[in-house]
Amino acid sequence: MAMSYLKAASRVLLAGTALLGASATIAAEEPTYGGKLEIINYYPTLNALTWDPADFVWKMNNDAGHIYESLIAGDLSKAQSRGGKFNFEPDAWLAPEAQRGELAESWEVRDDPLRVEIKLREGIMFPAKEGVMDARELTAEDVVYSLNRQMASKRAPANLYEFVDRIEATGPHTLTVFMKHYNSEWDYRLGFGYYTQIYPKEVVDKGINDWR
């Protein structure tokens, strides 16, 4: 038994030594530049690398979604892993009580006329980007601009925004979404779902679809 153990240990030691030698050889090799990277997209007519939400390329949500914030987000403090009751598994739904404001501080659905009144957090800044824009505060006009641009896109899915009558800035940090009729998904379609990122016009003018 002892001899078998020693033989096995020797084999492991030799294998480890060979692996270290191979690693040292690989590390010493010169890197090879060039090659081709292929990115698969659902539709070949769409740019898989775009960072423009108005292009409605799903992958953009994985990329630009980490840079541009939305009005609403999931409140992960209420996740099951933290003692809450929500598993956050659905990718297109958040229970109202599982939502938190991201850019929005608060929101309320009201009647006569049917509308959603949204108050933004103050002091949220767009950072300076050389050659693009100076640092400045997020305003309600930025939200109105972004949402209107999404709704006007020729690539917007049919009927995604059909419930919206108009969106107006009612103050520097307040805006109102007037609805033609109530849609229980208004928060998903405008607040926390896909393509709901808010961005400044300066970046659009410079070329928002360029990842740089």
Residue pairs with C-beta under 8 A, 6 or more apart in sequence:
39 48
39 49
40 48
41 47
41 48
41 57
41 59
42 58
46 55
46 56
46 57
46 155
47 55
47 57
47 209
48 57
48 59
49 211
50 57
50 60
50 209
51 60
51 63
51 64
51 67
51 208
51 209
51 210
51 211
52 60
52 64
52 204
52 208
52 209
53 60
53 64
53 68
53 146
53 150
53 195
53 196
53 197
53 199
54 149
54 150
54 153
54 155
54 156
54 195
55 153
55 155
55 209
56 153
56 155
56 156
56 157
56 195
58 194
60 195
61 194
61 195
63 211
64 197
65 197
67 197
68 197
68 198
68 199
69 102
69 103
69 197
69 198
70 102
70 103
70 191
70 192
70 196
70 197
70 198
71 101
71 102
71 103
71 104
71 107
71 118
71 143
71 190
71 191
71 192
71 196
71 198
72 94
72 99
72 100
72 101
72 102
72 104
72 107
72 187
72 191
72 192
73 99
73 100
73 101
73 102
73 192
74 86
74 88
74 94
74 98
74 99
74 100
74 192
75 98
75 99
75 100
76 82
76 88
77 84
78 84
78 85
78 86
78 97
78 98
79 86
79 87
79 88
80 86
80 87
84 98
86 95
86 98
88 94
88 98
92 188
92 193
92 194
93 188
94 187
94 188
94 192
96 187
99 187
99 191
99 192
101 107
101 121
102 192
103 120
103 121
103 124
103 138
103 143
103 198
104 118
104 119
104 120
104 121
104 191
105 119
105 120
105 121
105 122
106 118
106 119
107 116
107 117
107 118
107 119
107 187
107 191
108 116
108 117
109 115
109 116
109 182
109 186
110 116
110 117
113 178
114 178
114 179
114 180
114 181
114 182
115 176
115 177
115 178
115 179
116 176
116 177
116 179
116 186
116 190
117 170
117 174
117 175
117 176
118 143
118 174
118 175
118 176
118 177
119 173
119 174
120 138
120 139
120 140
120 143
120 173
120 174
120 175
121 173
122 137
122 173
123 137
124 137
124 138
125 135
125 136
125 137
125 138
126 133
126 135
126 136
126 137
126 138
126 142
126 200
126 202
127 135
128 134
128 135
129 203
131 206
132 202
132 203
132 206
133 200
133 202
133 203
133 206
136 200
138 198
139 169
139 172
139 173
140 169
140 170
140 171
140 172
140 173
140 174
140 175
141 169
142 198
142 199
142 200
142 201
143 167
143 169
143 175
143 198
144 167
144 168
144 169
144 175
145 201
146 197
146 198
146 199
147 167
147 177
147 190
147 198
148 167
149 204
150 156
150 161
150 195
150 196
151 161
151 164
160 189
161 189
161 190
162 180
163 179
163 180
163 181
163 182
163 183
163 186
164 177
164 178
164 179
164 180
164 190
165 178
165 179
165 180
166 178
167 175
167 176
167 177
167 178
168 175
168 176
168 178
169 175
170 176
177 186
177 190
179 186
183 189
185 193
189 196
190 196
199 208
